[in-house]
Amino acid sequence: MEKFFTGKYLYGDDFSENQIVQWFNEEEEAYADLYGKNVKQMTYNAHDLNILYGYKYLNNCDCFNKVLGLGSSWGYEFLPIIKKINELTIVEASSQTVSTRLGNIIPIYEKPQIDGRLKFSDNTFDLITCFATLHHIPNVSFVLSELFRVLKPGGYMLLNEPINSMGDWRDKRLRLTKNERGIPDEYLSLIIKKSPIEVVQKHYHSCMTSFFRRCFNQTRFFDTKIYLFIDKYLSMLMRFNIHYHPKNKLQRISPASLFYVLRKQ
């Protein structure tokens, strides 16, 4: 087990079918149980982050005919671009975190296959988002290959994931699901390099943000554009200090998440 804390391997990526089934059953409603099942649009606090690191690089796109959100729950992440979307499909495990309407769009919800296969044809979607979802999934490499498969050539994928272990998942952790763990930066980068995918943008973020939130009682300042600007450059400065499983306080002074803008070749 210790090898998975080195950042060279990803726990769960080589699981057997039975292990994947067990993981899926444990995670299916875990997030909804932790964070609530009636989250309102006004409480979604990641719009500015998604725009800064993702949507602003898609400003040249006037319309997205078909869009896919993996693990997008209520789909609030799409609100900044909802007027550009013609059809929205959300693959979501939880049956408790769904929306009946987003702007003028009625989202189409699909349950995920336990093995991670997507029930869509090759080259289907113009845009795919995957925001903090992959780290809840065991077989990350396979699921990413499926996302790349159903993305159209020239289409974009926005990917935002934690890149540290999030603690020892063998023990119960506060406000985390049983199995979630971050995806090592180098491991994720290698998957992308082996795929027919171009990296348009890559940004580290959330340098000590969790620590600051605890110290300052979860103030909304950490969701503001001013803080995001500060964090952007702090994360750039401290990215040299990334450790997948920090062993001391100094090793924790580094960005905790990574945001990719990807385009299929």
Secondary structure, 3 states (H helix, E strand, C coil): CHHHHCCCCCCCCCCCHHHHHHHHHHHCCHHHHHHCCCCCHHHCCCHHHHHHHCHHHHCCCCCEEEEEEECCCCCHHHHHHHHHEEEEEEECCCCCCCCCCECCECCEEECCCCCCCCCCCCCCEEEEEEECCHHHCCCHHHHHHHHHHHEEEEEEEEEEEECCCCCCCCCCCCCCCCCCCCCCHHHHHHHHHCCCEEEEEEEEEEECHHHHHHHCCCCHHHHCHHHHHHHHHHHHHHHHHCCCCCCCCHHHCCEEEEEEEEEEC
